């Protein structure tokens, strides 16, 4: 097991280095130097060249990359010249709010999708299962903003129950407490996540029910209730761990769309605003953070699976 | 029977021989096709997809709509005479816009899927066949690309290099090839152990010939299933990019663009700007998902038949 874990960590480190190289090369190709942003549009080429030389932007690519890596390892994500702020401080302002939105949606989705998938497998092909499967199918064929629009229309415009705009507070605790405004964004992201999870939960639960050990448990005379709680739930939950790891990129993307739709001042909305201003340092720093998050998330999911599933440990 | 006849007795086809059911269909592909056609959802999916293709590409031949000249007197008309789905803020007809947007969506969808499957199949086949260091390197590169959140990188490139049907298709394809690469590699790893591959090698097949003539054709099932889902994902991606405002610009348009224009008028109740487009997106993607699921199930049948 330790050999497996060490190998996984090694692979992850290689992938992280690869990601940093890719992001850096992209940044270098798209936005080689911030000279024009700093000096202004009227700067002539001589001034730009002098600024570049002074600030190290005409060094060989390798040197620039190593400098970039050193910055990253010290936690420095770059500097946004249009916002006149370091990227770190821009992110720090908003990370709590975005983490709350994504975190609460993921948590609610897991709490709902797990029992839902098991229910669908147990009551397979009944009306309840068919309704749930069809609903899930429609939901993940839908772009998430359309789901958000429908929810806004129903719950905020036609029947004004909730607010169509997310909480504008800068204090994350106020945001957490503001259910009236946060209900719809969280609901949208949660439904999207559930729709994606329930497919796999359902098929994994069906697979588990077909296993021999379930037959043995039933043959021994174990009540169905205990069969489910002792065997089905535990075994069917294992793929959920991998699913969470695989779903992280989609969670980030969903975050972006939902924050834009509901005007929620989080990292996603920052990304959207930066797109409009073509603020590449912010954009690429966020992409890098997202990629690192995905790699670490998958690594954590693999570790968790190794702990939870003895079959992998002994393999 | 004639006396002295040397022919064997006629085969009794009315009774199955001991040992089980006789399969009438010999070819694996025919079996898969029959399985596919018996799946009602799949047939519905194909029907919906064909409808959209005809609607978007042949519709404009019969239904002429004003999509270029602003007509502010007729802006924001609800569905009615002359405009079955109403008009938008510029006086453009919504139904005509649906057709035009659909063209962009389908074109980008299929082209992006084509790019993705081409790159993915090549990478997967080379990695699967070569093994060793080449395989590890290619798989690590695949991991790197898989970790980068798709929507972010696509948006950055769309902002930098502009959004046209060609550029969006290439960008989508360039960041969607990883999953087909993994799938094709897994298939190739299984297939290359087969006897016919060894025979081909002995006969002197070079690696590229092996890939092109033996490995990829046998991985075709997996590739086709994946292509279908790739098209669905690409159409969704176009709608996301368009919704955020970085999709195709005037005089072109896409469905996401239409929705983002319509969202501003939700409070005013101009439902025709939003829901018809949304329903079109959902139906198209759903149809492709139906087809993909059915193809995957019928592929299982074919594998069972082998």
Interface residues (C-beta under 8 A of the other chain):
Chain A: X11 X14 X15 X18 X19 X22 X23 X26 X30 X137 X138 X140 X141 X142 X143 X145 X146 X149 X150 X152 X153 X157 X164 X249 X252 X253 X256 X257 X260 X261 X271 X272 X275 X276 X278 X280 X283 X284 X286 X287 X290 X291 X294 X295 X298
Chain B: X140 X141 X143 X144 X145 X147 X148 X149 X150 X151 X152 X153 X155 X156 X159 X160 X232 X236 X239 X240 X243 X244 X245 X246 X256 X259 X263 X266 X267 X274 X278 X281 X282 X285 X286 X289
